[in-house]
Amino acid sequence: VYLITCINERWKLPVGYFLVAGLTAEERAEITRKILEFIAPSGIEVIAFTFDGLPANISMCKVLEANILNNKAFLKHPITGRNIFIFLDAAHMIKLIRNAFASKRILYDANDNEINFQFIENLIKLQEAGCFHLANKVNQKHLQWAKNKMNVKLAAHILSESCAIALEQLLNDKHSDFQGCAATAQFCRMCNNVFDCLNTRSTFSNNFKKPLSNNTAEKIFNFFTEAIEYFSKIKLKINGCFITSTKIKIGFLGFIIDMNNLKNMFHEYVETGYLQYILSYKLSQD
């Protein structure tokens, strides 16, 4: 389904439905070109193109002379020649990051500190033992993630600020099952904050859920610089290659691409006065 979502008004419009199973990258690319050419006479300016991280979609972008794996995450409009920024759907990306984290069990940050899924399991077991609950939403269902891979909320609950705070509290209390969990707490917080930035829905929200505007850009872009550096240097093994070079790279790479392109879109459309702000939720597949 090709769906137009208006970024500065409140409407959506499906413009095409295609059975794409079995189509080559070239055929998918040609459909995309035709859709853009079909829309152009209406005066609608297409400024972004969002999809999930399927290899077929990435190959399609290469045919359209974009290469999201090599710092060229935009394509040219076939009629106007203007940049169309590519976004990988943030909801899909956070699910892929959760899947990578839970399946690999241990990741490493730039300083070789363990990001360990065992601490998430320990937190759930501790809370379900009935001693206390540290104001988060994780439970046994979150440990059965393989049965609920499509549930965005379950991924977001694990990679959340509330989980980060709970882990830090138990670390500060010197609980024996949570010694060394600081890097895991940081990982949860970084994922939470990036997802908030890529999922802004209201002008009345707070912190990183605020829309990207001239008033919020400095804070958000400073965080993006930190987050891009952070996710770029996560590894599967100490002294191993960065996760963005492995087979499970798409979730992490998607976050990086989205942050970079949200910044590019701000410079091109908000700084020039074309838009007052960007609600990044409008760049999702929903």
Stockholm file with secondary structure:
# STOCKHOLM 1.0

chainA/1-286         VYLITCINERWKLPVGYFLVAGLTAEERAEITRKILEFIAPSGIEVIAFTFDGLPANISMCKVLEANILNNKAFLKHPITGRNIFIFLDAAHMIKLIRNAFASKRILYDANDNEINFQFIENLIKLQEAGCFHLANKVNQKHLQWAKNKMNVKLAAHILSESCAIALEQLLNDKHSDFQGCAATAQFCRMCNNVFDCLNTRSTFSNNFKKPLSNNTAEKIFNFFTEAIEYFSKIKLKINGCFITSTKIKIGFLGFIIDMNNLKNMFHEYVETGYLQYILSYKLSQD
#=GR chainA/1-286 SS CEEEECSSSSCEEEEECCCCTTCCHHHHHHHHHHHHHHHGGGTCCCCEEEECCCHHHHHHHHHTTCBGGGTBCEEECTTTCCEEEEEECHHHHHHHHHHHHHHHCEEECTTCCEEETHHHHHHHHHHHTTSCCCSCCCCHHHHTGGGCTTCHHHHHHHTSHHHHHHHHHHHHTTCGGGTTCHHHHHHHHHHHHHHHHTTCCCTTCCGGGSCEETTTHHHHHHHHHHHHHHHHTCBSSTTCCBGGGSTTCHHHHHHHHHHHHHHHHIIIIITTTSCSEECGGGGSCC
#=GC SS_cons         CEEEECSSSSCEEEEECCCCTTCCHHHHHHHHHHHHHHHGGGTCCCCEEEECCCHHHHHHHHHTTCBGGGTBCEEECTTTCCEEEEEECHHHHHHHHHHHHHHHCEEECTTCCEEETHHHHHHHHHHHTTSCCCSCCCCHHHHTGGGCTTCHHHHHHHTSHHHHHHHHHHHHTTCGGGTTCHHHHHHHHHHHHHHHHTTCCCTTCCGGGSCEETTTHHHHHHHHHHHHHHHHTCBSSTTCCBGGGSTTCHHHHHHHHHHHHHHHHIIIIITTTSCSEECGGGGSCC
//
